[in-house]
């Protein structure tokens, strides 16, 4: 993956002239004064890894799997948030790890953690590197060094239990490879987040990921039947049965823990039969409120499509629901509904009756096909916008249906108040009987220090989300960017509980320090 942007550099594309004009005339965007840094020009401090620790880590994994070279450190320096990319494009490698270690087994992970705990070396688990909440930028102060623990070698499908409909994977398997391996057995996970092309299964679990087909397949944390955690204090094996009344479910301590308690080394996941059919279609509603009411009806009364998304008026006008055709949007609010599995036509007709009964106008399959074709393209669009001098970032939250309008307004007003006149777009991407998520995309001209400009806005909007009764993250996670707002969300006692868990599993505090909880 591109070290200073998203994905395959060959997939980068020029912005249409209409979009360039919109950026200049509406937002005042101007090209950056300085060219982006090259990989070799990124500024790194010398590696601080002690020689004795280097020898000990080499003994665990082999010399080829302990790297301190410039390229390895740069590629593991940060995630893929806009501030991450702005810093990398500026050549700022200040938070690069001192070494990259790639274990191949659970036992090697456990041994690496022992070495690092003894030497007081911070450890940051690294899967696909797609975090957008500062999840890969450790607090290195007070540690002898920082190690990025790359799980890419732990990439096997271990077992398939077709009778129980589960599959056991190592954590470093990337999502497309997981689908390829399962397809050989006629199976699927059904988990397709925007990070699908590069993210790993371990990362999905560590961040409580939610995919674009969550209405049909569920969130990733719904799929985790069992897992293994290697922590500095020992190993946890969790998940003996589909459900249990044997005390609190300790899997929930690991899911969403973002490497702060240990390293997920194995996942037993619920799988489904690969769908016989897939069909996607578009609908138009006159307003976001009317569209939201229609989505709520489907979520609460059914039939629920596999994919269900609603863009607000601005996102529909810009055409962001179809990233490959950006700039060619329509009026109203666009709904994308998708159906996978058996009886697709019958399910689409039944859902269509609900949508039309709520004021929806059918647009046929073309908008659905366009969304399906471009469903993983938006991060590439962000790279193109950054190159033009625009700051573009996403943020998301979730709330109960009754509170969703208040939450929507609070986020928009906060962004408008802190950034002046940005372009703010939103869609509902995940629905439940009791509520839904709101996913915002913000585009604004860069002024002064663009990182500081966005961080001020993010602080304001995070406070607005908490004040309006939303959650600070529906599926991106906490990382470091959301840590303070998360603390306000769960309260002082909640923070103390997390600190107690971390202290027991990670007495030396080496696991992803600064993430999740301070």
N, C-alpha and C positions, 0 to 999 in steps of 0.2 A: 504494500500500500504506500501511496505517496507520503513522504515524511512530513511535508508541510501543508498537506491538504487531504482530500478524501480519495480513496480508491485508486483505480487504475489511471495513471496520467493519460493514457491513450484515449480515455473516454471523455476527457475535458473538451468543452466546446465553447465557441464564441457566442456572446450574447447577440440576439437579434437587434438590429438598429432601433427598432421601436422601443425595446427595453432600455437601450442606452439613452435614448431621448427622454424617456420617462424618468430615469435616474437623474439626468442633468436638470430637466425643467421642473420636475415636481419636488425632488429632494435636494437638489444642489450638489449632487455627487461630482467629485473631480478626481482625476487619476492620482494615485499616490506619488509623492515627490521622489521617493527612493525605490529602486527596483527590489524585488524580493531576494532574500539571501539564497545562496546555494548551500547544499548540504555541507560541503567542505569548509564553508566560511562561518558556520554556526560556532559561536563562542562557547567553549567548554573549559571549566576548571580542570586541572589535572586530577586523575582518579585518586581518591583517598583510601582505596581498599588496602588494608594492611597486608604485607607479604605473607604473614602466617595464615591469615584468613583465605588469601588467594590459594595457597597450597592446600588448605583443608577443603575448600570448595572443589578444587581440581580433583582431589582424591575421591570425592563423592560422585561427580558427574563425568569426569574426564576432561582433559585440557581443552578439547574442541568446543566444550559446552560452557566454558567460563570466558566471557569476552569483555575486554576493557578497551577495545578499539573505538575510534571516533564515530564511525558509522553506526555501530551497534548501540552506543550510548545515545546518539541523537534520535534514532528510530524508537527508542523506548523512553524518551524524555517526557512526553506529555500525551494527552488524549486528543480529542477532535472537537472540543468546544471552539467557538470563535476566538475567545481570548488565547487559548492554546495555539491556534493557527496564526493569529496575529503576532504572537511572540516568536514563533518559529520562523515566520516570514521575515521578521526583523533580525534574525540570527541570534536570538536570545536562548541559549541552552543552559540557563542557570540552574534548572532543576533536573538536569540529566542524571541518571544513576551512575554510580562509580563503576558498576559492573553489571553484566547481564548473564544470568545463570539459567540454564535450561535443563532441568531434571527430566527423567524419562519414566519414573515410577513413583508410587506413593512413598516407598521407603526412601528414595532419594530426596523427595520433598521434605520428609521428616528429618533426614540427616542434615539437609541444608538449613532448616530452621534451627536445629541444635547448634550448628556452627555459628549462625548469625546471632542467636541469643547469647552465646558465650562471649562473642566478640563485640556485642552491642552494635550490630549492623541492622539498619532498618530494611525491611523486606516489603516490596510492592508486587503483589501478584499481577501478571500481565497476560491477558488472553489475546483478544483481537486489537486492543488498543483504541477502542471506539468510544470510550467514556466522554461524555460532554458536560460533566459536572465537577471536573477537577479531581477525578478519582485516581489519577496516576501521578499526581504531583505531591510527593510526601513532604512532611515537615522533617527536614534532615538535621536540624539543630539538636545537639546533644548526642548524636550518634557518630560512631567511628567512620561510617560509610553508609551508602544506600545501594541495595541490590534490587534490580528488576528481575523477578522470578518468571521467566518466560515459559509458559505451559504448552508451547507449540509441539513439543515432542510427545506429549501425552494425548495422542490423537486417534485412539482405537475405538471401534465398536466392539465391546467385550462380549456381549451376549444378547440374544433376542429370545424372549419368552413369549411365543405366539399365543400360548394358552391364556396367560395372564395379561397379554397385550402390554408388555413393558420391554424396554431395551436399556441395556446398561452401557454407558459411554464413559470414556475418560474426558476430562474437562477441556482439553485443548482442541477438540474437534470443532471445526468451523461449521456454521449452519448449512451451507450448500453441500458440504461433504456428508454431514449427517443425513440430509435428505437423500443424497445419492446412495448411501449405504442402506438406508431403510427401504428405498424403492426396490432394491433387489429382493426384499421380502414382501413386497406389496404393501408397505406401510409408510406412514408419514408422521412427523411431529405436528405439522400444521402451524409452525411458529415462524412468522415472516415479518419481523420488525424492519424498519428502514435500514438498520445496520446489518441486515441479513447476509450480505455478500462477504463480510469480514469478521463479524462477531463470533464468539465461541460459546459453546453450551455452558461452560463454567461461568463465563461472564454473564450470560442470561440469568443464571441462578443467583449469582452474587449481587445483581442489581435489580432483581424482581422485574425482569423484562416483560413487556406485553407486545404481542405481534399484531399485524394489521388484520388478521383473521381471528382475533380474540373472541368475537361474538359467537363463532362456531366452535373453536378449539379450546378456548380459555387462555388465561395468562400462563406464562412459563412456570410460575410458582404453583399453579394448579396441576402441572404436569409432573412435578417432582414427587415420586413415590418413595425414594430413598436416596441417601447420599453419604459420602465419607468425607470427613474433615480432618486434615492434618493441622494440628495447632502446636505451638511451642510446648504446651503442657501435655500433649498426647493426642490420641486418635479418637474421634467420635464416629461410630457407625449408627446411622439413624434410618428408621423406616422398615419395620418388620411386617407391616400389613397395610392394606389400603386406607383404613381408618382405625383409630384406637381410642379407648377411653383411659389408657394407662398414663394419666398425668398430662401436663402440658406437652404440646408437640414441639420437641426441641429442634426439629427441622426449621421451624420458623425463626429460631435464633440465627441460623446460618443463612437462610434465604434473605437476601437484602443486606448482608453484613459487609459486603464490599471489601473483603480481605482484611478487615480489622480484627477478626478473631482467629483467622487461620486460612488455610488453602483448601478449597474443594478439590478432591482428587478423584472422585467417582460420582456418577449420577445414574440412578435408576429412574427412567422416565416413562410415563404413560404414552403410548403411541396409538394411532388410529389407522384404519385401513386407508390406503391411498384413494383419493376420490375418483370415481368413475367419470365424473363430469365436472366442469367448471364453467360458470357463466357470470358475467358482470354487466351491469346496466346503470344508466343514469336517470335521475329524476330532478325536476326543478320545483322549488318552493318559492313563494313570493318573499318570504322573510326568514331570518334565522329562528325567530320564535316559532313560526309555523312548522318549520322543518324539525326543530327540537321536539315539538309536541308529537310529531309523527314518529320520530325515533323512539321516544318514550313509550308510545303505544306498542310498537313492535317489541321493545325490551320487556314490557310488563305483561302483554297479552299474547304476543307471538303473532304469526310465526317469525322467528328471529333469523335473518340471513347470516351467512358465515362472515361476511364483511359488511360493515355498515358505517358510513362516514358522511358527515355533513359539513360543507364549507360555508362560512358566512359570506355576506354580500361582497366584502372587499376581496377575500380570497377567490371567490368565484369570478369576479370582474377581472382580476389579474390573471386568472387561469392557473393558479398554483396547484390545483388538484390534478393538473395534467402537465407535469414539469417539462416534458419534451415539447410542449406547445405553448410555453410561457408567453404571456402577452396577448393571447387570443381567447380571453374569457368571455362570459356572457353575463346577463343580468340575473337578479334573483339569487337563490342559494342552491348549489348543486349537491345532490345526494348520490353517492356511489353505493350500490347494493350488489353483493356478490353471493353466489350460491355454489357450494361444493358438495360432492357426494352423490347420492342417488336421488331420484325424483326431483331433479333440479327445476324442470319446467313447472311442475305442480307447486313447488315451494315458492317460486318466483311469482306465479299467478296469485297465490294466497297473500303473499306479502304486498304485492302490487295493489290488491284490493284495499288494504289498510292505508297504503301511501296515497292512493288516489282519493280515498274517502276523507283524507286529512288535507286535501288541496294540492297534492302533488301532481305534476304533469310529466308523463313518461317521455324520456328522450331516446329510448332505444339502447342498443348495445354499444354504440360508438364511444360515448364518454367512459363507459366501463372498460372497454378495450384500451383506450388511451391511458386511463389510470393504471391498468395492469401493466402496460408496456413501460410506463415511466415510474413505477412505484418505488424504485430504489434510486432515482435520479436526482432528487432534491439536493443531497449533499454536494454533488458536482456543480449544481447551479450556484450554491453558496461560494465555491471556489472562484467561479467566474465573477461573481459580484464583488468579492474581496479584491480581486485583481483590478477592478474598475475604481476602487476607492470607497465602496459601500461597506458598512458594517451590517451583517445579516446574522441573526441568531434566533434560536428557538427556545421556548420554555413551555412547560406544561403543568397542569394541575388537574384536580378532579374534585367534584362535590356532589351533593345530593340534588336531585332534580329541582326541588323547591328553591334551592339556593343558587342554582346555576346562573340565572340572569344577573344576580348581584355579583357573583364571582367574575363573570365575563366583563361586566362594566368596570369593576375594580381594577382588573389587570390592564384593560385598555386605557383607562384614565391615568393610571400610574405611569404607563409607558409614554403616553402623550405629554404628561407633565414633566417627566424627567429627560426626555429626548427632544422636546420641541415639536417638530412636525414629522414624525416617522410614519412609515407605512406599516400598519398593524393588521395582520390577517389571522384568522382563527378557524379551526375546524374541530368538530367532535369526532374522535377517532376510536373510542371504546365506549360501549354502553353496557349498563347493568340494570336490573330491575329498579334499583334505588337511586341511580345517578349515572353520571358520565364524566369523561375526561374532556378537558379543553386544551388544545394544542395551538400555541401562538407562534407565528413567525413575524419577526420585526426587521425592517430594513430602514437604515438611516445613513445620512452622509457622515463620514469620519471627520471629527473636529479635534484638533490638538492630539492628545494621546488617546487613540481609539480604545485601548484596553481599559484605561481609567474611565473613559466615557461610558462604556458598557457596564463596568462594575458598579458605578453609581446608580445606573438605571436598574440593574439587577437587584441591588440592595433595596431600592425603593419598591420594586414590584414584589419581591419576596415578602416584605413587610405587609404589603397590600393583600397578598394571598392569605397570609396567616390571619390578618384582621378580618377578612371577608369570610373566613370559615372554611377555606379550601386546604388541601394537603399540598405541601411544598413540592412533592413529586409523585406523579402517577406511575411512571415507568422509567425515568432517566436515572433515578437513584439520588443519593445524598452527596457523596463525595466530600469535597471541602467547600464547594461553592454554596451548598445548601445547609451546611452543618449548623450554623447559628440559627437559621429559621426553623430547622428541624427541632432544635432544642426548645424553641418557643412553642412549637406544635405539641411536643410530648410532655413538656413541663419539667421542672427540676427533678421530681422523683423518677420520671422516665429516664432522664439522663443518668442519674445515679445507678439505676438498674443496669443500663448498658455498660457503664464504667466498671461495675462489679463483675459482669460477665467477662469483659475484656481482661480485667486483672487476673481472673482465674485461668482463662485460656492462654493469656499472653502476658505473663508476669513482668517480663522485661519491656513490654510496650513496643516491640519491634515491628508488629504487623501493621503495615500501611498507616503509619502514625499521622494523625490529623484528619483522617477520613472518618466519616460517620459520627464520631464523638470525640471531643477534645479531652 
